[in-house]
Amino acid sequence: MLSNGQHDLYAERVKREQYFNMEHSHFHPYYEIYYLYSGKRRIFVNDTLYTLGRGDILLINKNILHRTTYLSDETHERFILNFSDQSLTPLYEKYSKQFILNCFALPFLSIQLNRREYIESLFQKLIYESNYSDPFSEDLINNYLQELIIFLIRYQKTNQQSQFATSITDEIIQNTAKYIRCHYNQPVTLEMAASQANMSATYFSRKFKNVTGFGFKEYLCKIRLTEASKLLLETNQSITEVAFSCGFSDSNYFGDVFRKLKGVSPLQYRKTREII
């Protein structure tokens, strides 16, 4: 669910207590912008680890697995914005969909101090209007969102930035996560992944959880379910074909874990493509 009230957008600013971890990893069929007002956070997206501090932004594409975990004993305050393709239609028509969505290919941005007041004022306007309802609020939301996206694209073009793993172990774990993501449709085992990292299975399991926030089996299953969700919405493959092509050896088990994660059966989820 992404809507504040009747709007096709969700905006929220929240201050969290010390040691707060996102209870469950997730993915969703809409875009997310994550901005940190204060504190430090570690966010694992797909197979890449990002460390965020004050003024940092992460752009998360739709249907991408992600999870946030704490990095220090500080409290943190963050803003998130969720929105759909429908919200970006005016920009797609003016610039092209590919041009607009290219911004998600460079997801990390550290906003310079002299630009934070500007972007934070946009966030506050989006929060206010998304919780308000009058004949003008929808137009204002669309205008603020378009202004934000154009600002981010321009900022990316003039402030090229990247992030790298903070330690050799982090880098090894990230590379192993990439291996898992590339081989999710094959019978990947903990021992195979540990071998890729040149670690014992026990040590690898502990380090993988520490760095990514995921247990090995949880990560593999979530990656498979993420890919299955895409196939359910984008193809006409049968449920069994989707299950097998995403690495599940039992379509009944696939149905059970899918329902547990999404709250609906694969068939019911497929029907949502008519309204997404």
One Martini backbone bead per residue (centre of mass of N, CA, C, O) as a GRO file, in nm:
protein
  276
    1MET     BB    1   0.095   0.036   0.025
    2LEU     BB    2   0.113   0.402  -0.086
    3SER     BB    3  -0.121   0.575   0.029
    4ASN     BB    4  -0.227   0.900   0.108
    5GLY     BB    5  -0.514   0.836   0.096
    6GLN     BB    6  -0.601   0.940  -0.239
    7HIS     BB    7  -0.306   0.922  -0.311
    8ASP     BB    8  -0.034   0.827  -0.547
    9LEU     BB    9   0.122   0.855  -0.254
   10TYR     BB   10   0.405   0.835  -0.017
   11ALA     BB   11   0.472   1.032   0.284
   12GLU     BB   12   0.752   1.022   0.533
   13ARG     BB   13   0.841   1.122   0.871
   14VAL     BB   14   1.089   0.957   1.088
   15LYS     BB   15   1.173   0.873   1.423
   16ARG     BB   16   1.420   0.661   1.555
   17GLU     BB   17   1.550   0.444   1.749
   18GLN     BB   18   1.771   0.266   1.875
   19TYR     BB   19   1.845  -0.020   1.698
   20PHE     BB   20   1.688  -0.003   1.438
   21ASN     BB   21   1.515  -0.253   1.251
   22MET     BB   22   1.400  -0.394   0.987
   23GLU     BB   23   1.200  -0.659   1.014
   24HIS     BB   24   1.152  -0.664   0.693
   25SER     BB   25   1.204  -0.744   0.399
   26HIS     BB   26   1.148  -0.580   0.070
   27PHE     BB   27   0.911  -0.537  -0.202
   28HIS     BB   28   0.782  -0.318  -0.473
   29PRO     BB   29   0.560  -0.165  -0.733
   30TYR     BB   30   0.746   0.088  -0.643
   31TYR     BB   31   0.897   0.377  -0.568
   32GLU     BB   32   1.197   0.499  -0.382
   33ILE     BB   33   1.277   0.757  -0.140
   34TYR     BB   34   1.572   0.798   0.065
   35TYR     BB   35   1.618   1.011   0.359
   36LEU     BB   36   1.867   1.159   0.577
   37TYR     BB   37   1.865   1.372   0.855
   38SER     BB   38   1.977   1.155   1.072
   39GLY     BB   39   2.235   0.968   1.127
   40LYS     BB   40   2.276   0.607   1.065
   41ARG     BB   41   2.276   0.381   0.773
   42ARG     BB   42   2.208   0.051   0.651
   43ILE     BB   43   2.171  -0.051   0.299
   44PHE     BB   44   2.031  -0.328   0.131
   45VAL     BB   45   2.048  -0.360  -0.235
   46ASN     BB   46   2.013  -0.664  -0.356
   47ASP     BB   47   2.384  -0.652  -0.368
   48THR     BB   48   2.413  -0.368  -0.208
   49LEU     BB   49   2.603  -0.159   0.008
   50TYR     BB   50   2.487   0.114   0.213
   51THR     BB   51   2.602   0.426   0.359
   52LEU     BB   52   2.423   0.652   0.566
   53GLY     BB   53   2.389   1.002   0.611
   54ARG     BB   54   2.363   1.313   0.635
   55GLY     BB   55   2.202   1.394   0.324
   56ASP     BB   56   2.125   1.117   0.216
   57ILE     BB   57   2.043   0.928  -0.086
   58LEU     BB   58   1.803   0.672  -0.199
   59LEU     BB   59   1.730   0.495  -0.498
   60ILE     BB   60   1.444   0.276  -0.543
   61ASN     BB   61   1.341   0.049  -0.726
   62LYS     BB   62   1.122  -0.147  -0.846
   63ASN     BB   63   1.140  -0.468  -0.739
   64ILE     BB   64   1.351  -0.426  -0.491
   65LEU     BB   65   1.549  -0.554  -0.266
   66HIS     BB   66   1.527  -0.441   0.088
   67ARG     BB   67   1.731  -0.321   0.380
   68THR     BB   68   1.745  -0.190   0.712
   69THR     BB   69   2.017  -0.090   0.936
   70TYR     BB   70   2.213  -0.041   1.190
   71LEU     BB   71   2.537   0.146   1.279
   72SER     BB   72   2.448   0.277   1.553
   73ASP     BB   73   2.346   0.432   1.871
   74GLU     BB   74   2.171   0.613   1.713
   75THR     BB   75   1.947   0.799   1.614
   76HIS     BB   76   1.694   0.841   1.348
   77GLU     BB   77   1.601   1.037   1.050
   78ARG     BB   78   1.343   0.989   0.802
   79PHE     BB   79   1.261   0.984   0.447
   80ILE     BB   80   0.976   0.876   0.251
   81LEU     BB   81   0.904   0.792  -0.103
   82ASN     BB   82   0.615   0.682  -0.277
   83PHE     BB   83   0.574   0.578  -0.629
   84SER     BB   84   0.445   0.569  -0.948
   85ASP     BB   85   0.424   0.571  -1.283
   86GLN     BB   86   0.178   0.759  -1.295
   87SER     BB   87   0.329   1.005  -1.159
   88LEU     BB   88   0.543   1.015  -1.427
   89THR     BB   89   0.398   1.065  -1.699
   90PRO     BB   90   0.471   1.363  -1.773
   91LEU     BB   91   0.780   1.298  -1.793
   92TYR     BB   92   0.768   1.079  -2.006
   93GLU     BB   93   0.638   1.262  -2.229
   94LYS     BB   94   0.874   1.476  -2.234
   95TYR     BB   95   1.155   1.273  -2.207
   96SER     BB   96   1.116   0.982  -2.120
   97LYS     BB   97   1.135   0.697  -1.943
   98GLN     BB   98   1.437   0.628  -1.957
   99PHE     BB   99   1.549   0.900  -1.863
  100ILE     BB  100   1.414   0.906  -1.583
  101LEU     BB  101   1.503   0.605  -1.480
  102ASN     BB  102   1.819   0.642  -1.482
  103CYS     BB  103   1.849   0.745  -1.185
  104PHE     BB  104   1.844   0.440  -1.062
  105ALA     BB  105   2.145   0.364  -1.158
  106LEU     BB  106   2.224   0.611  -0.942
  107PRO     BB  107   2.128   0.586  -0.615
  108PHE     BB  108   2.357   0.763  -0.488
  109LEU     BB  109   2.329   1.061  -0.269
  110SER     BB  110   2.502   1.363  -0.166
  111ILE     BB  111   2.386   1.638  -0.019
  112GLN     BB  112   2.458   1.943  -0.013
  113LEU     BB  113   2.426   2.181   0.221
  114ASN     BB  114   2.315   2.413   0.012
  115ARG     BB  115   2.060   2.191  -0.078
  116ARG     BB  116   1.889   2.087   0.167
  117GLU     BB  117   1.668   2.298   0.210
  118TYR     BB  118   1.531   2.256  -0.060
  119ILE     BB  119   1.465   1.946  -0.045
  120GLU     BB  120   1.322   1.953   0.235
  121SER     BB  121   1.088   2.135   0.140
  122LEU     BB  122   0.971   1.929  -0.056
  123PHE     BB  123   0.910   1.710   0.147
  124GLN     BB  124   0.715   1.878   0.321
  125LYS     BB  125   0.509   1.932   0.097
  126LEU     BB  126   0.440   1.635   0.039
  127ILE     BB  127   0.334   1.569   0.317
  128TYR     BB  128   0.114   1.777   0.338
  129GLU     BB  129  -0.049   1.711   0.071
  130SER     BB  130  -0.087   1.396   0.128
  131ASN     BB  131  -0.267   1.492   0.402
  132TYR     BB  132  -0.437   1.656   0.197
  133SER     BB  133  -0.776   1.784   0.087
  134ASP     BB  134  -0.818   1.937  -0.222
  135PRO     BB  135  -0.849   2.061  -0.544
  136PHE     BB  136  -0.508   2.117  -0.534
  137SER     BB  137  -0.326   1.884  -0.422
  138GLU     BB  138  -0.264   1.707  -0.672
  139ASP     BB  139  -0.109   1.922  -0.835
  140LEU     BB  140   0.107   1.979  -0.622
  141ILE     BB  141   0.225   1.698  -0.604
  142ASN     BB  142   0.312   1.673  -0.900
  143ASN     BB  143   0.498   1.920  -0.899
  144TYR     BB  144   0.690   1.832  -0.669
  145LEU     BB  145   0.779   1.565  -0.791
  146GLN     BB  146   0.896   1.675  -1.054
  147GLU     BB  147   1.099   1.863  -0.919
  148LEU     BB  148   1.256   1.641  -0.773
  149ILE     BB  149   1.344   1.466  -1.013
  150ILE     BB  150   1.493   1.689  -1.169
  151PHE     BB  151   1.692   1.756  -0.948
  152LEU     BB  152   1.826   1.472  -0.933
  153ILE     BB  153   1.923   1.457  -1.225
  154ARG     BB  154   2.096   1.711  -1.217
  155TYR     BB  155   2.273   1.629  -0.976
  156GLN     BB  156   2.398   1.379  -1.106
  157LYS     BB  157   2.537   1.534  -1.351
  158THR     BB  158   2.713   1.730  -1.128
  159ASN     BB  159   2.736   1.471  -0.897
  160GLN     BB  160   2.935   1.228  -0.906
  161GLN     BB  161   2.866   0.915  -0.735
  162SER     BB  162   2.999   0.670  -0.496
  163GLN     BB  163   3.007   0.341  -0.344
  164PHE     BB  164   3.187   0.146  -0.107
  165ALA     BB  165   3.308  -0.078   0.062
  166THR     BB  166   3.441  -0.073   0.404
  167SER     BB  167   3.547  -0.371   0.347
  168ILE     BB  168   3.661  -0.671   0.254
  169THR     BB  169   3.425  -0.834   0.366
  170ASP     BB  170   3.198  -0.670   0.238
  171GLU     BB  171   3.289  -0.723  -0.055
  172ILE     BB  172   3.263  -1.030  -0.047
  173ILE     BB  173   2.962  -1.037   0.024
  174GLN     BB  174   2.863  -0.881  -0.222
  175ASN     BB  175   2.973  -1.080  -0.436
  176THR     BB  176   2.803  -1.318  -0.331
  177ALA     BB  177   2.529  -1.186  -0.377
  178LYS     BB  178   2.566  -1.169  -0.681
  179TYR     BB  179   2.586  -1.470  -0.725
  180ILE     BB  180   2.306  -1.541  -0.618
  181ARG     BB  181   2.146  -1.355  -0.815
  182CYS     BB  182   2.260  -1.505  -1.080
  183HIS     BB  183   2.169  -1.816  -0.938
  184TYR     BB  184   1.865  -1.845  -0.835
  185ASN     BB  185   1.774  -2.075  -1.065
  186GLN     BB  186   1.954  -2.247  -0.886
  187PRO     BB  187   2.103  -2.487  -0.661
  188VAL     BB  188   2.173  -2.303  -0.404
  189THR     BB  189   2.409  -2.315  -0.143
  190LEU     BB  190   2.577  -2.243   0.137
  191GLU     BB  191   2.841  -2.385   0.049
  192MET     BB  192   2.869  -2.240  -0.224
  193ALA     BB  193   2.880  -1.951  -0.115
  194ALA     BB  194   3.119  -1.992   0.080
  195SER     BB  195   3.320  -2.069  -0.143
  196GLN     BB  196   3.314  -1.795  -0.288
  197ALA     BB  197   3.428  -1.658  -0.006
  198ASN     BB  198   3.632  -1.840   0.143
  199MET     BB  199   3.442  -1.990   0.362
  200SER     BB  200   3.284  -2.103   0.603
  201ALA     BB  201   2.962  -2.166   0.657
  202THR     BB  202   2.939  -2.043   0.942
  203TYR     BB  203   3.088  -1.775   0.893
  204PHE     BB  204   2.928  -1.679   0.650
  205SER     BB  205   2.648  -1.669   0.779
  206ARG     BB  206   2.723  -1.452   0.988
  207LYS     BB  207   2.834  -1.229   0.789
  208PHE     BB  208   2.589  -1.201   0.606
  209LYS     BB  209   2.396  -1.102   0.827
  210ASN     BB  210   2.565  -0.857   0.924
  211VAL     BB  211   2.582  -0.703   0.644
  212THR     BB  212   2.269  -0.743   0.517
  213GLY     BB  213   2.030  -0.869   0.724
  214PHE     BB  214   2.045  -1.157   0.605
  215GLY     BB  215   1.975  -1.460   0.557
  216PHE     BB  216   2.054  -1.682   0.330
  217LYS     BB  217   1.770  -1.811   0.277
  218GLU     BB  218   1.616  -1.546   0.271
  219TYR     BB  219   1.759  -1.415   0.031
  220LEU     BB  220   1.707  -1.632  -0.181
  221CYS     BB  221   1.398  -1.629  -0.157
  222LYS     BB  222   1.354  -1.324  -0.218
  223ILE     BB  223   1.479  -1.323  -0.497
  224ARG     BB  224   1.285  -1.529  -0.619
  225LEU     BB  225   1.024  -1.366  -0.555
  226THR     BB  226   1.093  -1.115  -0.713
  227GLU     BB  227   1.110  -1.257  -0.992
  228ALA     BB  228   0.828  -1.384  -0.983
  229SER     BB  229   0.667  -1.121  -0.974
  230LYS     BB  230   0.750  -1.024  -1.252
  231LEU     BB  231   0.639  -1.268  -1.415
  232LEU     BB  232   0.342  -1.241  -1.328
  233LEU     BB  233   0.317  -0.944  -1.463
  234GLU     BB  234   0.492  -0.994  -1.760
  235THR     BB  235   0.364  -1.282  -1.799
  236ASN     BB  236   0.210  -1.617  -1.908
  237GLN     BB  237   0.308  -1.799  -1.717
  238SER     BB  238   0.281  -2.040  -1.525
  239ILE     BB  239   0.312  -2.105  -1.199
  240THR     BB  240   0.507  -2.343  -1.237
  241GLU     BB  241   0.704  -2.201  -1.430
  242VAL     BB  242   0.782  -1.977  -1.240
  243ALA     BB  243   0.894  -2.148  -1.013
  244PHE     BB  244   1.118  -2.302  -1.176
  245SER     BB  245   1.259  -2.039  -1.304
  246CYS     BB  246   1.325  -1.943  -0.979
  247GLY     BB  247   1.422  -2.229  -0.813
  248PHE     BB  248   1.173  -2.394  -0.761
  249SER     BB  249   1.084  -2.743  -0.695
  250ASP     BB  250   0.797  -2.644  -0.564
  251SER     BB  251   0.486  -2.509  -0.623
  252ASN     BB  252   0.361  -2.526  -0.339
  253TYR     BB  253   0.584  -2.383  -0.186
  254PHE     BB  254   0.573  -2.126  -0.348
  255GLY     BB  255   0.282  -2.051  -0.268
  256ASP     BB  256   0.334  -2.030   0.038
  257VAL     BB  257   0.565  -1.809   0.040
  258PHE     BB  258   0.414  -1.599  -0.120
  259ARG     BB  259   0.173  -1.559   0.072
  260LYS     BB  260   0.342  -1.482   0.321
  261LEU     BB  261   0.462  -1.221   0.187
  262LYS     BB  262   0.193  -1.093   0.015
  263GLY     BB  263  -0.108  -1.219   0.107
  264VAL     BB  264  -0.116  -1.378  -0.169
  265SER     BB  265  -0.154  -1.541  -0.437
  266PRO     BB  266  -0.016  -1.568  -0.741
  267LEU     BB  267  -0.287  -1.533  -0.892
  268GLN     BB  268  -0.382  -1.278  -0.744
  269TYR     BB  269  -0.137  -1.108  -0.816
  270ARG     BB  270  -0.168  -1.115  -1.123
  271LYS     BB  271  -0.441  -0.948  -1.122
  272THR     BB  272  -0.302  -0.666  -1.046
  273ARG     BB  273  -0.206  -0.575  -1.337
  274GLU     BB  274  -0.485  -0.429  -1.401
  275ILE     BB  275  -0.411  -0.184  -1.163
  276ILE     BB  276  -0.096  -0.089  -1.182
   0.00000   0.00000   0.00000
